[in-house]
Amino acid sequence: MKVLLIGASGTIGKGIAARLEGKHEVVSANHKGGDVSVDLANPESIQAMLAQVGKVDAIISAAGVAAFGPLAEQSDADYALALQNKLMGQVNLVRYGAEYLNDGGSITLTSGVLSRQPFPGTASISMVNGALESFVKAAAMELPKIRLNAVAPVFVKETMEAMGMDSSQGVSALDTAKAYVAALEGQMSGETLDIPDYL
């Protein structure tokens, strides 16, 4: 399959690319670098990327930016970042990307476990993760020719280590990628795939 992988240079994106290597043709898209570039917060940039790549069998998004921070300290800009980038950026991948998919193709978005297991300092991230999961469930009903799913990563070991956190409860990017492969190669639609189910 020809797979457009957005966020291919990120931690999870690298894990997905490694899992797909040798099995599928991967077109990498990043904010900078890759086969094509894209700014998820910019609808015109998404449309230009899709037009450049053309028809694909699948789109996987391992991208989306949002900021951690205490509720009382998060600014309008922090919320706008989460809404415009992680939420609407991925929603727009579906809105614009569906027409570039071959019949039977799939789109996989990234939400996160914080939608259901938040902790202090994650309000804006939890908000957009939950919105993405609800969007996937509803939008899939109106996309009969393709499959639409989300993957909800837990904390990734590599990221935790880079942040100086104890990574013993984390999951490696390569193991996290198993759920994205399941969404790509499976038959489910309208679902959120939880990482522990695929380890």
NUDREN-307493 format. One record per atom (N, C-alpha, C): residue in one letter; atom name; x, z, y. Coordinates in pm, 1 decimal, padded with zeros to 6 digits, always signed. Each point is the difference from the previous one (the first is absolute). Last residue first. Layout:
- type;atom;xx;zz;yy
- A;CA;X;Z;Y
...
//
This chain:
- type;atom;xx;zz;yy
- L;N;-00006.5;+02247.0;-00482.2
- L;CA;+00135.1;+00044.9;-00035.0
- L;C;+00017.2;+00006.9;-00151.0
- Y;N;-00404.4;-00101.7;+00271.1
- Y;CA;+00079.4;-00114.4;-00045.3
- Y;C;+00143.3;+00036.3;-00034.6
- D;N;-00346.3;+00296.5;+00185.1
- D;CA;-00069.1;-00068.2;-00110.2
- D;C;+00084.3;-00112.0;-00060.9
- P;N;+00137.2;+00256.4;+00392.5
- P;CA;+00017.0;+00072.8;-00126.9
- P;C;-00065.9;-00067.3;-00119.8
- I;N;-00050.1;-00194.2;+00453.5
- I;CA;+00129.9;-00014.4;-00065.6
- I;C;+00011.1;+00076.0;-00131.8
- D;N;-00461.1;-00200.4;+00197.3
- D;CA;+00081.4;+00120.1;+00023.0
- D;C;+00125.4;-00006.5;-00084.6
- L;N;-00368.4;-00374.8;+00214.6
- L;CA;+00082.6;+00037.2;-00115.3
- L;C;+00089.0;+00117.1;+00038.5
- T;N;-00492.3;-00214.6;+00166.4
- T;CA;+00124.6;+00059.0;+00048.9
- T;C;+00076.8;+00051.9;-00120.4
- E;N;-00393.1;-00417.0;+00039.0
- E;CA;+00048.2;+00130.2;-00045.1
- E;C;+00123.0;+00045.6;+00078.3
- G;N;-00264.6;-00430.4;-00013.5
- G;CA;-00071.1;+00103.3;+00073.6
- G;C;+00046.7;+00139.8;-00032.9
- S;N;+00099.0;-00344.2;-00373.2
- S;CA;-00022.6;-00034.9;+00139.5
- S;C;-00082.4;+00110.3;+00066.0
- M;N;+00311.7;-00152.7;-00494.9
- M;CA;-00080.2;+00089.1;+00083.0
- M;C;-00017.4;-00053.4;+00140.7
- Q;N;+00263.0;-00173.4;-00389.6
- Q;CA;-00127.7;-00063.9;+00031.3
- Q;C;-00086.5;+00085.2;+00093.2
- G;N;+00576.4;-00050.2;-00070.1
- G;CA;-00121.2;+00048.8;-00065.3
- G;C;-00124.0;-00076.6;+00041.4
- E;N;+00460.0;-00050.0;+00174.4
- E;CA;-00018.4;-00065.1;-00129.9
- E;C;-00128.1;+00041.8;-00072.1
- L;N;+00129.0;+00174.7;+00442.4
- L;CA;+00026.8;-00143.7;+00000.9
- L;C;-00043.7;-00067.1;-00129.5
- A;N;-00020.1;+00470.7;+00041.3
- A;CA;-00101.0;-00061.0;+00087.2
- A;C;+00014.8;-00151.7;+00002.1
- A;N;+00323.8;+00243.7;-00233.7
- A;CA;-00128.5;+00011.3;-00069.7
- A;C;-00111.4;-00063.8;+00082.4
- V;N;+00422.0;+00034.7;+00195.4
- V;CA;+00002.2;-00102.9;-00104.5
- V;C;-00131.5;+00001.8;-00076.6
- Y;N;+00063.8;+00336.1;+00312.2
- Y;CA;-00018.3;-00127.8;+00069.1
- Y;C;+00000.0;-00116.0;-00100.4
- A;N;+00092.2;+00433.2;-00157.0
- A;CA;-00141.2;-00011.2;+00036.1
- A;C;-00028.1;-00132.5;+00071.8
- K;N;+00448.1;+00113.7;-00115.1
- K;CA;-00078.9;-00030.9;-00119.8
- K;C;-00147.6;-00018.4;+00033.1
- A;N;+00342.6;+00144.7;+00318.5
- A;CA;-00031.2;-00142.8;-00007.1
- A;C;-00083.7;-00037.0;-00121.5
- T;N;+00181.2;+00438.7;+00069.0
- T;CA;-00115.6;-00024.0;+00086.3
- T;C;-00046.9;-00144.5;-00012.6
- D;N;+00400.9;+00120.9;-00209.0
- D;CA;-00116.8;+00046.7;-00075.3
- D;C;-00128.3;-00019.5;+00080.0
- L;N;+00400.0;-00110.2;+00212.5
- L;CA;-00015.8;-00089.1;-00114.8
- L;C;-00118.6;+00042.0;-00086.5
- A;N;+00129.3;+00268.7;+00367.3
- A;CA;-00062.4;-00124.4;+00045.3
- A;C;-00024.9;-00094.2;-00116.8
- S;N;+00010.0;+00526.8;-00103.5
- S;CA;+00091.8;-00103.8;+00047.3
- S;C;-00076.4;-00125.3;+00042.9
- V;N;-00196.8;+00500.2;+00034.3
- V;CA;+00003.6;-00108.0;-00099.0
- V;C;+00090.2;-00109.6;+00055.2
- G;N;-00042.3;+00577.0;+00091.1
- G;CA;-00024.2;-00137.6;+00041.1
- G;C;+00006.0;-00097.2;-00116.7
- Q;N;+00094.3;+00484.7;+00015.5
- Q;CA;-00140.3;-00032.3;-00025.8
- Q;C;-00034.1;-00144.1;+00038.7
- S;N;+00440.5;+00180.7;+00065.5
- S;CA;-00031.3;+00023.6;-00141.4
- S;C;-00144.5;-00034.9;-00035.4
- S;N;+00281.0;-00012.2;+00427.3
- S;CA;-00066.0;-00118.0;-00056.8
- S;C;-00045.2;+00019.2;-00144.3
- D;N;+00111.6;+00281.6;+00486.8
- D;CA;+00012.3;+00015.1;-00144.5
- D;C;-00079.9;-00112.1;-00065.7
- M;N;+00190.9;-00094.9;+00493.7
- M;CA;-00100.9;+00079.2;-00070.4
- M;C;+00034.9;+00013.2;-00147.8
- G;N;+00209.5;-00258.2;+00384.9
- G;CA;+00055.7;+00130.5;-00030.7
- G;C;-00097.4;+00092.8;-00070.5
- M;N;-00045.4;-00476.5;+00128.3
- M;CA;-00051.6;+00094.9;+00098.7
- M;C;+00051.7;+00142.1;-00024.1
- A;N;+00106.9;-00357.3;-00294.7
- A;CA;+00048.6;-00044.4;+00130.8
- A;C;-00042.8;+00095.9;+00111.1
- E;N;-00161.2;+00071.5;-00437.0
- E;CA;+00142.8;+00030.2;+00006.3
- E;C;+00057.8;-00039.7;+00134.8
- M;N;-00446.6;-00111.4;-00088.2
- M;CA;+00013.9;+00145.1;+00011.1
- M;C;+00146.9;+00039.5;+00014.4
- T;N;-00100.1;-00449.4;-00086.6
- T;CA;-00037.9;+00036.7;+00136.9
- T;C;+00018.1;+00149.4;+00022.2
- E;N;+00071.8;-00168.1;-00432.9
- E;CA;+00103.5;-00050.1;+00089.7
- E;C;-00028.5;+00038.3;+00145.2
- K;N;-00323.4;+00106.1;-00339.4
- K;CA;+00123.8;+00078.6;-00008.5
- K;C;+00103.8;-00043.0;+00103.0
- V;N;-00526.1;-00052.8;+00087.2
- V;CA;+00102.4;-00074.4;-00073.1
- V;C;+00131.9;+00076.0;+00007.4
- F;N;-00544.0;+00158.3;+00029.1
- F;CA;+00128.8;-00005.2;+00069.0
- F;C;+00106.5;-00063.0;-00089.6
- V;N;-00462.7;-00178.2;-00118.1
- V;CA;+00035.6;+00138.0;+00031.7
- V;C;+00133.8;-00007.2;+00073.4
- P;N;-00368.8;-00417.4;-00013.1
- P;CA;+00125.6;+00064.6;-00039.7
- P;C;+00000.8;+00149.7;+00030.5
- A;N;-00385.9;-00374.0;-00086.2
- A;CA;+00018.8;+00122.6;+00078.4
- A;C;+00127.8;+00070.1;-00044.7
- V;N;-00243.6;-00526.7;+00006.0
- V;CA;+00084.3;+00094.0;-00074.1
- V;C;+00024.5;+00119.4;+00092.0
- A;N;-00411.7;-00402.0;-00030.4
- A;CA;+00099.9;+00076.8;+00074.9
- A;C;+00081.2;+00082.1;-00099.1
- N;N;-00312.4;-00495.0;-00021.2
- N;CA;+00024.3;+00138.6;-00039.7
- N;C;+00096.3;+00066.3;+00097.6
- L;N;-00306.4;-00485.0;-00133.1
- L;CA;+00055.1;+00079.8;+00108.6
- L;C;+00011.3;+00144.3;-00045.1
- R;N;-00076.4;-00554.5;-00191.7
- R;CA;-00003.6;+00144.2;-00025.3
- R;C;+00070.1;+00071.9;+00115.2
- I;N;-00287.6;-00498.3;-00021.2
- I;CA;+00130.4;+00066.1;-00007.0
- I;C;-00019.6;+00147.8;-00031.5
- K;N;-00367.2;-00298.6;+00048.2
- K;CA;+00097.5;-00092.0;-00058.9
- K;C;+00140.2;+00059.6;-00010.9
- P;N;-00399.5;+00220.6;+00199.9
- P;CA;-00017.0;-00022.6;-00144.1
- P;C;+00106.9;-00086.8;-00065.1
- L;N;-00094.0;+00310.2;+00432.7
- L;CA;+00108.5;-00094.8;-00029.5
- L;C;-00002.6;-00034.8;-00149.5
- E;N;-00272.4;+00334.8;+00227.0
- E;CA;-00028.5;-00124.8;+00070.1
- E;C;+00106.6;-00106.3;-00023.2
- M;N;+00017.9;+00449.4;-00177.9
- M;CA;-00133.6;-00047.7;-00038.6
- M;C;-00031.3;-00136.7;+00060.2
- A;N;+00396.5;+00245.3;+00113.1
- A;CA;+00011.3;-00066.8;-00130.4
- A;C;-00134.4;-00056.9;-00046.1
- A;N;+00038.9;+00273.3;+00395.2
- A;CA;+00034.4;-00141.2;+00019.6
- A;C;+00007.5;-00075.9;-00131.7
- A;N;-00082.5;+00477.7;+00000.0
- A;CA;-00110.0;-00077.6;+00056.3
- A;C;+00031.5;-00148.9;+00007.7
- K;N;+00333.1;+00303.5;-00158.1
- K;CA;-00117.9;+00013.3;-00086.5
- K;C;-00114.6;-00088.8;+00049.4
- V;N;+00390.7;+00031.7;+00263.6
- V;CA;+00024.7;-00074.4;-00124.1
- V;C;-00123.7;+00001.7;-00089.7
- F;N;-00007.5;+00263.0;+00393.7
- F;CA;-00006.1;-00142.9;+00030.4
- F;C;+00015.9;-00082.8;-00127.1
- S;N;+00063.0;+00463.1;-00030.0
- S;CA;-00141.6;-00033.2;+00015.9
- S;C;-00018.5;-00148.0;+00028.7
- E;N;+00437.9;+00159.9;-00020.5
- E;CA;-00060.5;+00008.8;-00133.4
- E;C;-00148.8;-00032.6;+00005.3
- L;N;+00241.2;+00020.6;+00408.0
- L;CA;+00042.1;-00114.6;-00081.6
- L;C;-00067.2;+00001.0;-00136.5
- A;N;-00066.8;+00370.3;+00284.4
- A;CA;-00071.7;-00118.3;+00048.4
- A;C;+00036.0;-00124.0;-00081.8
- G;N;+00233.7;+00400.9;-00083.5
- G;CA;-00137.4;+00008.1;-00047.1
- G;C;-00081.9;-00121.1;+00042.1
- N;N;+00437.1;+00031.6;+00163.6
- N;CA;+00003.1;-00018.7;-00145.3
- N;C;-00141.2;+00002.5;-00057.3
- V;N;+00058.9;+00099.2;+00456.3
- V;CA;+00007.5;-00143.6;-00027.5
- V;C;+00009.1;-00027.7;-00149.7
- M;N;-00019.8;+00458.0;+00137.7
- M;CA;-00115.5;-00073.9;+00051.4
- M;C;+00006.0;-00147.5;-00038.4
- S;N;+00369.4;+00283.7;-00086.1
- S;CA;-00107.9;+00022.5;-00095.9
- S;C;-00123.8;-00080.9;+00038.5
- I;N;+00354.9;-00000.4;+00304.3
- I;CA;+00035.0;-00076.8;-00120.4
- I;C;-00109.7;+00013.6;-00104.9
- S;N;-00038.5;+00253.4;+00394.8
- S;CA;-00018.0;-00142.8;+00030.2
- S;C;+00032.2;-00087.0;-00121.5
- A;N;+00054.0;+00479.6;-00043.5
- A;CA;-00137.8;-00039.4;+00032.0
- A;C;-00015.7;-00150.0;+00021.7
- T;N;+00378.4;+00325.5;-00140.2
- T;CA;-00026.3;-00133.2;-00057.2
- T;C;-00136.1;-00056.4;+00039.9
- G;N;+00207.3;+00449.1;+00085.5
- G;CA;+00088.5;-00100.1;+00058.8
- G;C;-00026.2;-00140.3;-00048.1
- P;N;-00139.0;+00408.2;-00313.9
- P;CA;+00011.8;+00002.6;+00145.2
- P;C;+00102.0;-00102.2;+00051.6
- F;N;-00216.1;-00140.6;-00447.9
- F;CA;+00056.6;+00129.1;+00037.2
- F;C;+00019.8;-00002.2;+00151.3
- P;N;-00305.4;-00288.0;-00423.2
- P;CA;+00072.6;+00013.8;+00126.8
- P;C;+00066.6;+00135.8;+00012.6
- Q;N;-00233.7;-00308.0;-00372.1
- Q;CA;+00081.0;+00122.1;-00008.2
- Q;C;+00082.1;+00016.5;+00128.5
- R;N;-00295.1;-00370.3;-00060.6
- R;CA;-00072.2;+00101.7;-00077.4
- R;C;+00075.7;+00131.3;-00012.6
- S;N;+00169.8;-00374.2;+00245.0
- S;CA;-00143.7;-00020.0;+00023.7
- S;C;-00081.9;+00109.4;-00068.1
- L;N;+00477.9;-00048.2;-00052.5
- L;CA;-00045.5;+00088.0;+00108.4
- L;C;-00146.5;-00020.5;+00034.3
- V;N;+00256.2;-00268.4;-00316.4
- V;CA;-00063.2;+00118.7;-00056.7
- V;C;-00051.5;+00094.7;+00108.1
- G;N;+00032.7;-00532.3;+00092.9
- G;CA;+00091.0;+00111.1;-00026.1
- G;C;-00076.7;+00122.5;-00044.4
- S;N;-00011.4;-00570.8;+00089.4
- S;CA;-00058.5;+00115.6;+00069.1
- S;C;+00096.9;+00116.3;-00019.0
- T;N;+00035.1;-00565.1;-00044.8
- T;CA;+00059.2;+00131.9;-00021.3
- T;C;-00072.9;+00103.7;+00083.4
- L;N;-00144.6;-00508.4;-00245.9
- L;CA;+00038.8;+00071.5;+00121.3
- L;C;+00061.1;+00134.8;-00036.2
- T;N;-00104.7;-00514.4;-00236.4
- T;CA;+00021.4;+00142.6;-00024.1
- T;C;+00053.9;+00063.2;+00127.5
- I;N;-00267.7;-00475.1;-00202.8
- I;CA;+00064.5;+00064.2;+00113.6
- I;C;+00009.2;+00148.6;-00032.8
- S;N;-00068.0;-00493.0;-00308.9
- S;CA;-00022.6;+00141.1;+00034.2
- S;C;+00073.1;+00038.5;+00127.6
- G;N;-00230.1;-00463.7;-00306.6
- G;CA;+00114.7;+00071.0;+00055.3
- G;C;-00034.2;+00142.5;+00038.8
- G;N;-00292.4;-00363.8;-00166.7
- G;CA;+00049.5;+00095.1;-00099.2
- G;C;+00119.1;+00079.1;+00048.0
- D;N;-00063.1;-00451.7;+00241.4
- D;CA;-00108.4;+00068.6;-00070.1
- D;C;+00057.3;+00089.6;-00109.6
- N;N;+00322.1;-00088.6;+00404.8
- N;CA;-00060.9;-00081.9;-00103.3
- N;C;-00109.0;+00080.1;-00069.2
- L;N;+00150.3;+00103.1;+00509.7
- L;CA;+00016.0;+00036.1;-00140.8
- L;C;-00064.5;-00103.8;-00089.7
- Y;N;-00010.5;+00020.2;+00488.2
- Y;CA;+00127.1;-00055.4;-00048.1
- Y;C;+00023.9;+00029.8;-00148.5
- E;N;-00377.9;+00164.4;+00254.5
- E;CA;-00012.2;-00146.3;-00008.2
- E;C;+00128.4;-00067.1;-00049.6
- A;N;-00023.2;+00476.4;+00074.2
- A;CA;-00085.8;-00039.9;-00112.5
- A;C;-00006.9;-00151.6;-00016.1
- G;N;+00232.6;+00246.6;+00364.2
- G;CA;+00073.3;-00043.4;-00118.6
- G;C;-00086.0;-00052.1;-00112.9
- Y;N;-00153.1;+00191.3;+00428.4
- Y;CA;+00061.2;-00130.9;+00018.3
- Y;C;+00060.1;-00054.8;-00128.7
- R;N;-00217.2;+00424.4;-00008.0
- R;CA;-00088.2;-00087.7;+00077.5
- R;C;+00055.1;-00141.3;+00012.2
- V;N;+00267.7;+00340.4;-00203.4
- V;CA;-00113.8;-00040.2;-00084.1
- V;C;-00087.0;-00100.8;+00073.7
- L;N;+00354.2;+00185.1;+00233.4
- L;CA;+00057.3;-00076.2;-00111.8
- L;C;-00110.0;-00049.8;-00092.8
- N;N;-00115.8;+00292.5;+00347.9
- N;CA;+00013.8;-00139.7;+00042.6
- N;C;+00069.4;-00086.4;-00104.7
- V;N;-00039.5;+00463.3;-00075.5
- V;CA;-00134.5;-00059.2;+00000.4
- V;C;+00008.9;-00147.5;+00038.0
- Q;N;+00392.2;+00246.7;+00035.9
- Q;CA;-00031.5;-00033.3;-00139.6
- Q;C;-00141.3;-00057.2;-00014.5
- G;N;+00141.0;+00134.2;+00430.5
- G;CA;+00096.2;-00098.7;-00049.1
- G;C;-00033.0;-00042.7;-00141.9
- M;N;-00244.1;+00350.5;+00203.9
- M;CA;-00046.3;-00135.0;+00032.6
- M;C;+00099.3;-00107.5;-00041.1
- L;N;+00127.7;+00456.1;-00113.6
- L;CA;-00138.4;-00030.9;-00035.1
- L;C;-00035.2;-00145.9;+00030.1
- K;N;+00443.4;+00160.0;+00097.0
- K;CA;-00029.3;+00023.2;-00142.4
- K;C;-00143.2;-00038.0;-00037.6
- N;N;+00121.3;-00083.1;+00464.3
- N;CA;+00099.9;-00047.6;-00095.2
- N;C;-00046.3;+00021.1;-00144.1
- Q;N;-00270.9;+00136.7;+00374.7
- Q;CA;+00032.7;-00141.1;+00020.1
- Q;C;+00093.7;-00053.9;-00107.0
- L;N;-00135.9;+00466.0;-00002.1
- L;CA;-00117.9;-00086.9;-00007.6
- L;C;+00037.0;-00147.6;+00006.7
- A;N;+00339.2;+00333.5;+00050.5
- A;CA;-00057.3;+00005.9;-00133.9
- A;C;-00115.3;-00097.9;-00016.4
- L;N;+00190.2;+00038.4;+00431.0
- L;CA;+00097.9;-00053.7;-00094.6
- L;C;-00058.1;-00004.9;-00140.6
- A;N;-00249.6;+00211.8;+00337.2
- A;CA;-00004.7;-00145.6;+00012.3
- A;C;+00096.9;-00066.2;-00097.0
- Y;N;+00005.4;+00468.1;+00035.3
- Y;CA;-00119.4;-00046.6;-00070.4
- Y;C;-00010.7;-00151.8;+00005.3
- D;N;+00349.9;+00194.5;+00239.0
- D;CA;+00019.9;+00027.2;-00142.4
- D;C;-00119.0;-00050.1;-00081.2
- A;N;-00026.5;-00020.6;+00470.2
- A;CA;+00090.0;-00103.3;-00053.6
- A;C;+00025.8;+00020.8;-00148.8
- D;N;-00245.9;+00321.9;+00241.9
- D;CA;-00080.4;-00120.9;-00018.3
- D;C;+00085.7;-00109.8;-00063.2
- S;N;+00195.3;+00467.7;-00111.0
- S;CA;-00046.2;-00066.1;+00121.6
- S;C;-00094.3;-00115.7;-00033.3
- Q;N;+00156.0;+00495.5;-00243.5
- Q;CA;-00008.6;-00145.4;-00016.2
- Q;C;-00066.6;-00061.7;+00122.3
- E;N;+00061.3;+00479.4;-00075.6
- E;CA;+00109.1;-00070.3;+00069.0
- E;C;-00008.8;-00152.2;-00012.4
- A;N;-00300.1;+00326.1;-00208.3
- A;CA;-00001.7;+00030.7;+00143.0
- A;C;+00104.4;-00078.4;+00078.8
- L;N;-00023.6;-00037.4;-00480.9
- L;CA;-00120.5;-00052.9;+00063.1
- L;C;+00002.1;+00019.3;+00151.1
- P;N;+00467.2;-00036.1;-00260.6
- P;CA;-00110.7;+00095.4;+00011.1
- P;C;-00117.1;-00059.7;+00076.4
- G;N;+00321.2;-00338.0;-00262.7
- G;CA;+00006.5;+00088.8;+00115.3
- G;C;-00117.9;+00094.0;+00004.0
- F;N;+00212.0;-00512.0;-00223.1
- F;CA;-00028.3;+00139.8;-00029.3
- F;C;+00001.6;+00079.4;+00130.4
- A;N;-00103.3;-00542.2;-00034.5
- A;CA;+00090.3;+00108.9;+00038.4
- A;C;-00051.1;+00135.3;-00048.2
- A;N;-00016.2;-00558.2;-00165.5
- A;CA;-00079.1;+00106.2;+00062.1
- A;C;+00093.3;+00118.9;+00021.1
- V;N;-00007.3;-00561.1;-00196.4
- V;CA;+00066.9;+00109.7;+00069.5
- V;C;-00102.8;+00096.7;+00056.9
- G;N;+00076.0;-00414.8;-00395.4
- G;CA;-00098.2;+00071.7;+00080.2
- G;C;+00062.7;+00125.4;+00058.8
- A;N;+00078.1;-00342.3;-00467.4
- A;CA;+00038.4;+00025.2;+00138.6
- A;C;-00110.9;+00077.0;+00070.1
- A;N;+00037.8;-00246.0;-00431.8
- A;CA;+00067.2;+00130.2;-00015.0
- A;C;+00049.0;+00042.9;+00137.7
- S;N;-00352.5;-00388.8;-00228.4
- S;CA;+00049.6;+00066.1;+00121.0
- S;C;+00057.1;+00135.9;-00036.7
- I;N;-00117.6;-00502.9;-00249.9
- I;CA;+00020.8;+00144.0;-00016.8
- I;C;+00054.9;+00055.4;+00130.3
- I;N;-00266.7;-00465.5;-00212.9
- I;CA;+00061.5;+00063.6;+00116.0
- I;C;+00010.9;+00148.2;-00031.7
- A;N;-00065.5;-00492.3;-00309.6
- A;CA;-00019.6;+00141.4;+00029.6
- A;C;+00070.0;+00038.6;+00129.5
- D;N;-00020.8;-00448.7;-00163.8
- D;CA;-00084.6;+00060.3;-00103.2
- D;C;-00028.8;+00147.1;+00028.1
- V;N;+00091.0;-00409.9;+00373.6
- V;CA;+00068.9;+00091.5;-00091.6
- V;C;-00100.0;+00049.3;-00104.7
- K;N;+00075.8;-00394.3;+00441.3
- K;CA;-00076.2;+00054.5;-00112.6
- K;C;+00087.8;+00087.0;-00091.2
- G;N;+00203.3;-00051.8;+00481.7
- G;CA;-00097.5;-00084.6;-00068.9
- G;C;-00064.3;+00071.8;-00117.0
- V;N;+00361.3;+00106.1;+00360.0
- V;CA;+00016.8;+00015.5;-00145.3
- V;C;-00093.9;-00091.4;-00077.7
- Q;N;-00023.4;+00011.9;+00477.9
- Q;CA;+00134.6;-00042.3;-00038.6
- Q;C;+00017.6;+00003.1;-00151.8
- A;N;-00399.2;+00164.3;+00193.2
- A;CA;+00006.0;-00145.5;+00014.3
- A;C;+00135.7;-00053.9;-00044.5
- L;N;-00058.1;+00465.6;+00011.9
- L;CA;-00080.2;-00059.1;-00107.6
- L;C;+00004.5;-00152.6;+00005.7
- M;N;+00212.8;+00240.7;+00347.1
- M;CA;+00068.7;+00019.4;-00127.1
- M;C;-00075.5;-00068.6;-00113.8
- A;N;-00203.3;+00008.6;+00423.5
- A;CA;+00113.7;-00092.5;-00001.8
- A;C;+00077.4;+00010.8;-00131.3
- Q;N;-00354.8;+00302.6;+00077.8
- Q;CA;-00051.3;-00135.3;-00021.9
- Q;C;+00113.5;-00101.6;-00007.5
- I;N;+00111.8;+00443.0;+00107.2
- I;CA;-00048.6;-00008.2;-00138.4
- I;C;-00048.0;-00140.2;-00030.6
- S;N;+00121.6;+00090.9;+00441.6
- S;CA;+00118.3;-00003.2;-00085.1
- S;C;-00039.5;-00010.7;-00147.3
- E;N;-00337.8;+00058.9;+00319.8
- E;CA;+00054.9;-00136.4;+00008.1
- E;C;+00123.8;-00014.7;-00086.9
- P;N;-00205.4;+00431.5;+00042.6
- P;CA;-00078.1;-00094.2;-00081.5
- P;C;+00054.9;-00142.5;+00001.2
- N;N;+00262.8;+00472.7;+00060.2
- N;CA;-00031.9;-00118.0;+00080.3
- N;C;-00076.8;-00102.2;-00084.8
- A;N;+00193.6;+00414.5;-00161.9
- A;CA;-00085.9;+00042.6;+00109.3
- A;C;-00048.9;-00117.1;+00085.3
- L;N;+00313.4;-00051.5;-00365.0
- L;CA;-00134.0;+00033.7;-00049.4
- L;C;-00095.3;+00039.9;+00111.3
- D;N;+00419.5;-00334.6;-00006.7
- D;CA;-00028.8;+00126.0;+00067.9
- D;C;-00143.6;+00035.5;-00036.7
- V;N;+00397.6;-00336.4;-00241.6
- V;CA;-00136.7;+00032.0;+00040.0
- V;C;-00002.3;+00134.6;+00071.0
- S;N;+00334.0;-00440.9;-00242.5
- S;CA;-00012.3;+00125.5;+00074.4
- S;C;-00145.0;+00020.7;+00041.2
- V;N;+00278.1;-00262.3;-00435.6
- V;CA;-00081.5;-00015.9;+00120.3
- V;C;-00007.0;+00134.9;+00071.0
- D;N;+00291.1;-00032.4;-00354.6
- D;CA;-00030.9;-00143.1;+00002.5
- D;C;-00084.0;-00035.0;+00122.5
- G;N;+00304.2;+00428.3;+00063.3
- G;CA;-00085.9;-00048.1;-00107.9
- G;C;-00021.3;-00149.4;+00010.0
- G;N;+00091.1;+00324.1;+00440.0
- G;CA;+00065.2;-00048.9;-00120.6
- G;C;-00100.9;-00039.6;-00106.2
- K;N;-00188.4;+00332.4;+00334.6
- K;CA;+00120.4;-00077.9;+00031.2
- K;C;+00063.1;-00042.6;-00130.3
- H;N;-00412.3;+00180.4;-00034.5
- H;CA;-00004.8;-00002.0;+00146.2
- H;C;+00120.0;-00077.7;+00053.9
- N;N;-00143.2;-00148.7;-00478.7
- N;CA;+00038.4;+00125.6;+00061.7
- N;C;-00016.5;-00011.2;+00151.0
- A;N;-00087.5;-00262.2;-00520.7
- A;CA;-00035.8;+00004.3;+00141.7
- A;C;+00031.9;+00139.0;+00053.7
- S;N;+00098.2;-00356.1;-00460.8
- S;CA;+00014.9;+00128.3;+00068.4
- S;C;-00033.3;-00012.8;+00148.1
- V;N;-00129.1;-00244.0;-00489.0
- V;CA;+00030.7;-00036.9;+00138.1
- V;C;+00002.9;+00130.4;+00079.0
- V;N;+00043.7;-00124.9;-00554.4
- V;CA;-00028.1;+00093.1;+00108.7
- V;C;+00043.8;-00059.5;+00133.9
- E;N;-00142.2;-00138.1;-00539.7
- E;CA;+00068.5;-00049.6;+00119.3
- E;C;-00039.3;+00087.5;+00117.8
- H;N;+00016.5;+00178.3;-00523.7
- H;CA;-00083.4;-00064.9;+00101.1
- H;C;+00088.2;-00052.1;+00113.0
- K;N;+00195.1;+00201.8;-00382.4
- K;CA;-00134.2;-00022.4;-00055.3
- K;C;-00088.1;-00080.6;+00094.9
- G;N;+00455.3;+00139.0;+00100.1
- G;CA;+00008.2;-00068.6;-00127.5
- G;C;-00134.8;-00029.4;-00063.2
- E;N;+00002.7;+00382.7;+00351.4
- E;CA;+00110.5;-00095.0;-00014.8
- E;C;+00003.8;-00058.9;-00140.2
- L;N;-00294.3;+00358.4;+00169.6
- L;CA;-00053.4;-00136.4;-00008.7
- L;C;+00107.2;-00104.2;-00028.5
- R;N;+00100.3;+00469.9;+00060.8
- R;CA;-00093.0;-00010.8;-00113.4
- R;C;-00049.6;-00143.7;-00019.6
- A;N;+00271.1;+00103.2;+00375.3
- A;CA;+00079.5;+00013.5;-00122.5
- A;C;-00087.8;-00015.6;-00123.8
- A;N;-00209.4;+00006.3;+00421.5
- A;CA;+00076.8;-00123.9;-00017.5
- A;C;+00081.9;+00003.8;-00128.4
- I;N;-00227.2;+00393.3;+00127.2
- I;CA;-00093.3;-00104.0;-00045.9
- I;C;+00075.0;-00129.7;-00027.2
- G;N;+00246.7;+00349.2;+00186.6
- G;CA;-00038.1;+00032.8;-00136.9
- G;C;-00093.9;-00104.5;-00057.9
- K;N;+00119.0;-00032.3;+00451.8
- K;CA;+00115.0;-00034.4;-00085.3
- K;C;-00030.7;+00029.3;-00146.4
- G;N;-00321.0;+00129.2;+00319.0
- G;CA;+00008.3;-00145.4;-00012.6
- G;C;+00115.0;-00044.5;-00087.7
- I;N;-00048.5;+00456.1;+00121.7
- I;CA;-00094.3;-00039.3;-00106.2
- I;C;+00007.4;-00149.7;-00022.9
- T;N;+00274.2;+00149.8;+00346.9
- T;CA;+00034.3;+00072.0;-00122.9
- T;C;-00091.0;-00040.1;-00115.2
- G;N;+00055.4;-00369.7;+00375.1
- G;CA;-00021.4;+00143.7;+00001.9
- G;C;+00029.8;+00063.5;-00134.3
- S;N;-00000.3;-00477.1;+00108.6
- S;CA;+00127.9;+00067.0;+00022.3
- S;C;-00013.0;+00151.9;+00006.9
- A;N;-00376.1;-00301.6;-00056.9
- A;CA;+00090.1;-00015.7;-00114.2
- A;C;+00131.7;+00073.9;+00017.2
- G;N;-00445.6;-00064.7;+00249.2
- G;CA;+00074.3;+00125.5;-00006.4
- G;C;+00101.0;-00000.7;-00112.6
- I;N;-00364.5;-00326.4;-00089.3
- I;CA;+00020.6;+00044.1;+00137.1
- I;C;+00059.8;+00140.0;-00001.9
- L;N;-00054.2;-00445.8;-00342.1
- L;CA;+00025.7;+00144.3;+00002.5
- L;C;+00036.8;+00041.8;+00141.2
- L;N;-00242.8;-00421.6;-00297.8
- L;CA;+00047.7;+00032.9;+00133.3
- L;C;+00010.6;+00151.6;+00007.8
- V;N;+00003.3;-00349.4;-00438.2
- V;CA;-00042.0;+00126.8;+00059.2
- V;C;+00063.1;+00017.0;+00137.2
- K;N;-00116.8;-00362.5;-00436.8
- K;CA;+00065.2;+00004.4;+00130.3
- K;C;-00056.1;+00119.1;+00076.5
- M;N;+00038.6;-00064.1;-00555.3
- M;CA;-00083.3;+00000.0;+00119.0
- M;C;+00087.5;+00000.0;+00125.0
//
